Amino acid sequence: METQQVQLTYEPVRFERLAGEIRAIQRELAEVVEAAESDDGLIVATVNARGDLTDLDVDPRVFRHPDSRALTEAITGAYRSARAAADARAFDLTMRQLELTRRESRQ
């Protein structure tokens, strides 16, 4: 079995740049907010990157024809759509951070 020697070098400028890029991505991740509306346009759900429901807007017209099951489905559907969009953005940002780290480790 052959042993390889790895020479580690410390390049403060390179690591400081990487740290700055990672901090920027983390700020973007913290600011991820996605909204989605129900098929009828009467419900708008807003979700952050953690999947927390941060806002729910219910148009008063929804009460003209009271149907608790339909209302539940509309709210749930809008939430799921917003959550999927927030998850996709968070995933993209996480992959950017991973790629930066991988690229930097190869240099």
Contacts in CASP RR format, 6 or more apart in sequence:
PFRMAT RR
TARGET T0000
AUTHOR 0000-0000-0000
METHOD contacts of the structure
MODEL  1
METQQVQLTYEPVRFERLAGEIRAIQRELAEVVEAAESDDGLIVATVNAR
GDLTDLDVDPRVFRHPDSRALTEAITGAYRSARAAADARAFDLTMRQLEL
TRRESRQ
14 104 0 8 1.000
14 107 0 8 1.000
15 104 0 8 1.000
18 100 0 8 1.000
18 101 0 8 1.000
18 104 0 8 1.000
21 100 0 8 1.000
22 97 0 8 1.000
22 100 0 8 1.000
22 101 0 8 1.000
25 93 0 8 1.000
25 96 0 8 1.000
25 97 0 8 1.000
25 100 0 8 1.000
26 97 0 8 1.000
28 93 0 8 1.000
29 49 0 8 1.000
29 90 0 8 1.000
29 93 0 8 1.000
29 94 0 8 1.000
30 49 0 8 1.000
32 48 0 8 1.000
32 49 0 8 1.000
32 86 0 8 1.000
32 89 0 8 1.000
32 90 0 8 1.000
32 93 0 8 1.000
33 46 0 8 1.000
33 47 0 8 1.000
33 48 0 8 1.000
33 49 0 8 1.000
33 54 0 8 1.000
33 86 0 8 1.000
34 46 0 8 1.000
34 47 0 8 1.000
34 82 0 8 1.000
34 83 0 8 1.000
34 85 0 8 1.000
34 86 0 8 1.000
34 89 0 8 1.000
35 44 0 8 1.000
35 45 0 8 1.000
35 46 0 8 1.000
35 47 0 8 1.000
35 55 0 8 1.000
35 82 0 8 1.000
36 44 0 8 1.000
36 45 0 8 1.000
36 47 0 8 1.000
36 77 0 8 1.000
36 78 0 8 1.000
36 79 0 8 1.000
36 81 0 8 1.000
36 82 0 8 1.000
36 85 0 8 1.000
37 43 0 8 1.000
37 44 0 8 1.000
37 45 0 8 1.000
37 78 0 8 1.000
38 44 0 8 1.000
38 74 0 8 1.000
38 75 0 8 1.000
38 77 0 8 1.000
38 78 0 8 1.000
39 74 0 8 1.000
40 74 0 8 1.000
41 59 0 8 1.000
42 58 0 8 1.000
42 59 0 8 1.000
42 61 0 8 1.000
42 62 0 8 1.000
42 74 0 8 1.000
43 56 0 8 1.000
43 57 0 8 1.000
43 58 0 8 1.000
43 59 0 8 1.000
43 62 0 8 1.000
43 71 0 8 1.000
43 74 0 8 1.000
43 75 0 8 1.000
43 78 0 8 1.000
44 55 0 8 1.000
44 56 0 8 1.000
44 57 0 8 1.000
44 78 0 8 1.000
45 53 0 8 1.000
45 55 0 8 1.000
45 56 0 8 1.000
45 57 0 8 1.000
45 75 0 8 1.000
45 77 0 8 1.000
45 78 0 8 1.000
45 79 0 8 1.000
45 81 0 8 1.000
45 82 0 8 1.000
46 53 0 8 1.000
46 54 0 8 1.000
46 55 0 8 1.000
46 56 0 8 1.000
46 57 0 8 1.000
46 82 0 8 1.000
47 53 0 8 1.000
47 54 0 8 1.000
47 79 0 8 1.000
47 82 0 8 1.000
47 83 0 8 1.000
47 85 0 8 1.000
47 86 0 8 1.000
48 54 0 8 1.000
48 86 0 8 1.000
49 86 0 8 1.000
49 89 0 8 1.000
49 90 0 8 1.000
51 83 0 8 1.000
51 86 0 8 1.000
51 87 0 8 1.000
53 79 0 8 1.000
56 75 0 8 1.000
58 75 0 8 1.000
62 71 0 8 1.000
62 74 0 8 1.000
END
